[in-house]
């Protein structure tokens, strides 16, 4: 799959999920330093984006075998 398509498909979802996790961690007081917040946000975006790329084809294959 082309990298541009992967970015356009999964990056917005990863950013939204990372924002939710970062806001939760900020709300609970686990992180308070602006640099730490930025690093946590970027690491969440990368991890979730890679997770979407890896897990989505596996789920598509699993659910396609159930329907046929």
N, C-alpha and C positions, 0 to 999 in steps of 0.2 A: 504494500500500500504506500502511496506517495506521502511524504512527510507533511506537505502542506495540507493535505486532506485530513491527516491525523490531528494536526494542530487546530484546524478549523472545527473539527468534530468534537474533540475532547478537552481542549484548553479552556473554553468558557466554563464547562462543568467543574473542572479542576480548580479554577479560580474561585468559583462560588463556594465550593466545599472547603477550600483552604481559608477563605474569609470567615466562614462559620466556625471552623476550628480555632482560628486565631482570636476571633472575638470571644469565644467561650473561654479560652485560656487567659485572655486579658481580664475578662469579667471575674473569673475565679481567683485571680491574683497570682497565677503561676508565672506569668511573665509581665514585667512592667517597664523594662528598659526599651526605648524605641529601636535600638539596634537589634536587640533580641527579638522583638516583634517582627521586624523585617526579615531576619534570618529564618525565624520559624515559618513565616508566611511563604517565603520562597521555597523552603524545604518541603512544606506541605504541598505546594503546587507541583513541584517536581515529582514527589512520591505518588500523589494521586493521579497525575497525568500518566506516569509510567504504569500505574496499576490499571487505569482504563485501557491502555494499549494492550496490556497482557491479558486481562480478564475478559474483555469484550469478545474477542474471537473464540475463547473457550466456551463462554456462555452461549454464543450463537450456535456453535457446533453441538453443544449439549441439548439445547432446546429444539434445534432442527431435527435431531434424531428422535426426539419425543413425538414430534408432529407427523413424522412419516412412518 
